[in-house]
Amino acid sequence: QARLVESGGGLVQPGGSLRLSCAATENIFSFSVMAWYRQTPGNQRELVASIAGGGSTDYADAVKGRFTISRDRGRNTMNLQMNSLKPEDTAVYSCYAHRGVGYWGQGTNVTVSS
């Protein structure tokens, strides 16, 4: 049973940057896909970015050119670099990994506000 733990959320001003990390209890390269989702109150969870086992990435249109998903083999983490943040990026961001079944982290809050 894999466990995922997110970190790096917080409060940032519009135009600022944050870096989220997702630490896994198992080798991140053993997952067929890893992804970041986000959710705001009253809305469905939406896919932000994903990275496949082979390294290909995909992004939601709303974050293309601003967010970058990556994996760090040495730290065994998946990361999301978020630049040029906007108030509409405010959400709970959750890490997801899939290997036969899906695993979720508990989420980390990101608030973009002046």
Long-range contacts (C-beta under 8 A, 24 or more apart in sequence): 1-103, 2-26, 2-31, 2-97, 2-99, 2-103, 3-103, 4-95, 4-96, 4-97, 4-103, 4-104, 4-105, 5-95, 5-105, 5-106, 6-93, 6-94, 6-95, 6-105, 6-106, 6-107, 6-108, 7-108, 8-108, 9-93, 9-108, 9-109, 9-110, 10-109, 10-110, 10-111, 11-111, 11-112, 11-113, 12-85, 12-110, 12-111, 12-112, 13-112, 13-113, 13-114, 14-85, 14-86, 14-87, 14-112, 14-113, 14-114, 15-84, 15-85, 16-85, 16-112, 17-81, 17-82, 17-83, 17-84, 17-85, 18-82, 18-85, 18-110, 19-79, 19-80, 19-81, 19-82, 20-79, 20-80, 20-82, 20-93, 20-95, 20-108, 20-110, 21-75, 21-77, 21-78, 21-79, 22-77, 22-78, 22-79, 22-80, 22-95, 22-97, 22-105, 23-75, 23-76, 23-77, 24-76, 24-77, 24-78, 24-97, 27-76, 28-71, 28-73, 28-76, 28-77, 28-78, 28-97, 29-53, 29-71, 29-73, 30-99, 31-97, 31-98, 31-99, 32-98, 32-99, 33-97, 33-98, 34-71, 34-78, 34-95, 34-96, 34-97, 34-98, 35-69, 35-95, 35-96, 35-97, 36-69, 36-78, 36-80, 36-93, 36-94, 36-95, 36-96, 37-93, 37-94, 37-96, 38-89, 38-91, 38-92, 38-93, 38-94, 38-110, 39-91, 39-92, 39-94, 39-107, 40-90, 40-91, 40-92, 45-94, 48-80, 48-93, 49-80, 51-78, 62-88, 63-89, 82-110, 85-110, 85-112, 86-112, 87-112, 87-113, 88-112
